[in-house]
Amino acid sequence: MKKYLCLFFIFAIAANAVFSEPLVPQEYFDMIAAYFDEGRFHEARALAERAVNLNPKDKTLHSALGNIFFRLGYADLALESLNRAIELDNLFSEAYNMRSFVFRLLGNYANALNDMNMAILLEPENDRFYANRGVMFLRWGQFENALADLNKAISLNNEVSVRFSNRATALFRLGRHEEAMADLNTAIRLDSNNYIAHSSRGYINFLHKNAPHEAILDFTEAIRSNPNHRMAYSNRAFLFSLLADQADNPAQAEYYRSRAQLDEDIVAMLDGQGE
């Protein structure tokens, strides 16, 4: 999601630079975009608020500020900024897209879906909007709807790894395991650091292919991409323990148990960091 939010933010800044009245110096836009890209959201906020004061009728600045507030976790302020952007232009599809994230954060799922529907109505060929609505459906357990939207997003742009790993989740939950595996392979081909795809492939390799060694390799790759991926350590520990119980000799069993214990210790450490 961060990648898409950043892309939208840069789009908004670029659009403003080209089309707005020259009320805000270009350096503001460049610095806001740079701060946002670097994750320096408090500095981006300060500069964006100053820019809004210079040009309070600029819809892209209000949307950008709403995006920054969202990244800071200030849902009410984000909603206020995005509402203002839509008041200034009720056909501003990117603002509806961004506001849907805020509504989800606030638990207002009906409004979140309405905003995504509006964004798609305004830009029916925008692949990101279908991908975002597909993720919404996925999280709500509406797997057929999620599959339809992710199919559409991929048909419009088939170079985004996370769309294939998300579609794999929908396919898996619908019992279409071979198709899910094919999507996970594609997701990993597009981005070898997609740790969710590696982890999901590990589940399928173990649960539906009875291939614990292949699953261990997948969870190991997930950990390589994300060293704090708790579930990958936990699942790999379980598989090492399983292999220890199935070992042909005591030395092999002891090796697998020691590997399992190492992963369990890391899980305990990560749990401690989360307190």
Stockholm file with secondary structure:
# STOCKHOLM 1.0

chainA/1-275         MKKYLCLFFIFAIAANAVFSEPLVPQEYFDMIAAYFDEGRFHEARALAERAVNLNPKDKTLHSALGNIFFRLGYADLALESLNRAIELDNLFSEAYNMRSFVFRLLGNYANALNDMNMAILLEPENDRFYANRGVMFLRWGQFENALADLNKAISLNNEVSVRFSNRATALFRLGRHEEAMADLNTAIRLDSNNYIAHSSRGYINFLHKNAPHEAILDFTEAIRSNPNHRMAYSNRAFLFSLLADQADNPAQAEYYRSRAQLDEDIVAMLDGQGE
#=GR chainA/1-275 SS CHHHHHHHHHHHHHHHHHHSCTTSCHHHHHHHHHHHHTTCHHHHHHHHHHHHHHCTTCHHHHHHHHHHHHHHTCHHHHHHHHHHHHHHCTTCHHHHHHHHHHHHHTTCHHHHHHHHHHHHHHCTTCHHHHHHHHHHHHHTTCHHHHHHHHHHHHHHCCCCHHHHHHHHHHHHHTTCHHHHHHHHHHHHHHCTTCHHHHHHHHHHHHHTTCCHHHHHHHHHHHHHHCTTCHHHHHHHHHHHHHHHHTCSSHHHHHHHHHHHHHHHHHHHHHHHHTC
#=GC SS_cons         CHHHHHHHHHHHHHHHHHHSCTTSCHHHHHHHHHHHHTTCHHHHHHHHHHHHHHCTTCHHHHHHHHHHHHHHTCHHHHHHHHHHHHHHCTTCHHHHHHHHHHHHHTTCHHHHHHHHHHHHHHCTTCHHHHHHHHHHHHHTTCHHHHHHHHHHHHHHCCCCHHHHHHHHHHHHHTTCHHHHHHHHHHHHHHCTTCHHHHHHHHHHHHHTTCCHHHHHHHHHHHHHHCTTCHHHHHHHHHHHHHHHHTCSSHHHHHHHHHHHHHHHHHHHHHHHHTC
//
